[in-house]
Amino acid sequence: AFADTMACLGSARVPIVLHCFEGGDREVREATERGYYVGLAGNVTYKDNETARVLRLIDEERILVETDAPYLSPQPVRGKKNVPENVVHTATFVAERLGMEDEELATLTTRNARNLFGLPLEA
């Protein structure tokens, strides 16, 4: 499915977010080379998740943390209906894997989202 998605996106001239990204080192490298944003949802927190093993390969300027509510609830609320405030669990997991404090990841992903949507950066 990833190869088909990349073929469809081809030479798109708009910013692209790979929502609920799932992939290994090959997929991360291709997404990064193309300058795509990588959306990390609750599934990244699941046991044996391939993306969790390669988080450090994602260009930090392209990381987004998201929710797929009402689906893909992160650990420790997996199995329950996902709600937007559960994104904190995903963010904490990603921050830990990247060796960052939660606040540092929040600053990083806020800046990335502002760049993606063309919003002014806060001073």
Helices and strands as residue ranges (DSSP letters): H 2-9, E 17-18, H 25-34, E 37-40, G 42-45, H 50-53, G 55-57, G 60-62, E 63-65, G 84-86, H 87-98, H 102-117
